[in-house]
Amino acid sequence: MDGEEPVWLIAANVVAWRRRGTGGQELRPGTKAFKGGAKVYVSHVHWGPGGERLTAIGRARHTGRWVEVDTATRHLYGFRPKAVYTPRVLERLRGSRYPEGFDADRVVTASEALERNARKYRAEIAPALPHPDRCLCHACLTGESA
């Protein structure tokens, strides 16, 4: 460690499976950028019309390199505040559009709001249509849909 000050970010995990396609009947593992279950750090939230998108830093699905990607809030879960010391994450954050991270006083409320929004957005994916048999989406695997 080179003695850098930690930065408050929001840690989260990528859903193992996500619903997509017409009526949400198709399942895809993780996201295009991240493997399912991967730990990512939220560096910025686009609060605009409801916090539907955010900027996440994590290890890329195919290369393992640290990348910064704008992604949908619904593709992440388990939002929690985290003081980040990892040099690669801090380096990536310094070179990003939003290098400041989150205010230490507001990081807890922001992570709780993101968790609520993610659940809401996952529930809105084809609400009138049933999930396929033996569905592996995050809502079914965790009992969130009940």
C-alpha positions in Angstrom: 0.0 0.0 0.0 1.3 3.4 -0.8 -0.7 5.2 1.9 -3.5 6.5 -0.3 -6.7 7.7 1.4 -9.6 5.4 0.9 -12.5 6.5 -1.2 -16.1 5.7 -0.2 -17.9 3.7 -3.0 -20.8 1.4 -3.1 -20.0 -2.2 -3.6 -22.5 -4.6 -5.3 -22.6 -7.9 -7.0 -23.8 -8.7 -10.5 -26.9 -10.9 -10.7 -26.1 -14.5 -11.7 -28.9 -14.6 -14.3 -31.0 -11.8 -15.8 -34.3 -11.8 -17.7 -34.3 -10.2 -21.2 -36.0 -10.4 -24.5 -39.7 -10.3 -25.4 -41.6 -10.7 -22.2 -38.5 -11.4 -20.2 -38.6 -15.1 -21.2 -34.9 -15.3 -22.1 -32.2 -15.7 -19.5 -28.7 -14.4 -19.8 -25.8 -15.0 -17.4 -24.4 -11.8 -15.8 -24.0 -8.8 -18.1 -22.1 -8.2 -21.3 -19.2 -6.7 -19.3 -19.3 -8.6 -16.0 -19.7 -12.3 -15.0 -22.6 -13.2 -12.7 -21.6 -12.8 -9.1 -18.7 -10.5 -9.8 -18.1 -7.8 -7.3 -18.2 -4.2 -8.7 -17.9 -0.8 -7.2 -20.4 1.9 -8.1 -18.6 5.2 -8.7 -21.5 7.3 -9.9 -25.3 7.1 -10.1 -27.3 8.8 -12.8 -30.1 9.8 -10.4 -32.0 11.6 -13.2 -35.4 9.9 -13.7 -35.1 7.4 -10.8 -31.5 6.1 -10.7 -32.0 3.5 -13.5 -28.3 3.6 -14.6 -25.0 3.8 -12.8 -21.3 3.7 -13.5 -19.5 0.6 -12.1 -15.9 -0.4 -11.9 -15.0 -4.1 -11.9 -13.1 -6.9 -13.6 -14.1 -7.5 -17.2 -15.9 -10.7 -18.0 -13.4 -11.9 -20.6 -10.1 -10.2 -20.0 -10.0 -9.8 -16.2 -8.8 -6.2 -16.6 -10.4 -3.4 -14.5 -13.0 -1.6 -16.6 -15.5 1.2 -16.0 -19.0 0.6 -17.5 -22.3 2.3 -17.4 -24.9 -0.4 -16.6 -28.5 -0.8 -15.5 -29.2 -0.7 -11.8 -31.4 -3.8 -12.0 -28.4 -6.0 -13.0 -26.8 -5.5 -9.6 -27.8 -6.5 -6.0 -26.4 -6.4 -2.5 -25.5 -2.7 -2.5 -23.4 -1.8 0.5 -21.0 1.1 1.5 -17.4 0.2 1.2 -14.2 2.2 1.9 -12.0 1.2 -1.1 -8.2 0.9 -0.7 -7.6 -1.3 -3.8 -4.9 0.5 -5.8 -6.3 -0.6 -9.2 -9.8 0.6 -8.4 -8.5 3.9 -7.1 -6.4 4.3 -10.2 -9.4 3.6 -12.5 -11.5 6.0 -10.4 -8.9 8.8 -10.8 -9.0 8.5 -14.5 -12.9 8.4 -14.7 -15.5 11.1 -15.3 -16.5 11.0 -11.6 -13.3 10.7 -9.5 -14.7 11.8 -6.2 -16.7 8.8 -5.1 -19.5 9.2 -2.5 -19.7 11.5 0.5 -19.1 9.4 3.6 -22.3 10.8 5.2 -24.5 9.9 2.3 -23.1 6.6 1.1 -25.4 4.5 3.4 -28.6 6.1 2.2 -27.4 6.0 -1.4 -26.8 2.2 -1.2 -30.2 1.6 0.4 -31.9 3.7 -2.3 -30.0 1.7 -5.0 -31.1 -1.6 -3.5 -34.8 -0.5 -3.4 -34.5 0.8 -7.0 -32.9 -2.4 -8.3 -35.6 -4.5 -6.8 -38.3 -2.3 -8.3 -36.7 -2.3 -11.8 -36.3 -6.1 -11.7 -40.0 -6.5 -10.8 -41.0 -4.3 -13.7 -39.5 -6.6 -16.3 -42.6 -8.2 -17.9 -44.8 -8.0 -14.8 -47.9 -9.5 -16.5 -46.0 -12.6 -17.9 -45.1 -15.6 -15.8 -41.5 -16.6 -15.3 -40.4 -19.7 -17.3 -40.4 -23.1 -15.6 -37.4 -23.5 -13.3 -36.5 -19.8 -13.8 -32.9 -18.9 -12.8 -33.4 -15.1 -12.7 -32.2 -13.3 -9.6 -35.7 -12.6 -8.3 -36.7 -16.3 -8.5 -33.4 -17.6 -7.0 -33.5 -15.2 -4.0 -37.3 -15.3 -3.5 -37.5 -11.6 -4.3 -40.5 -12.2 -6.6 -42.7 -13.6 -3.8 
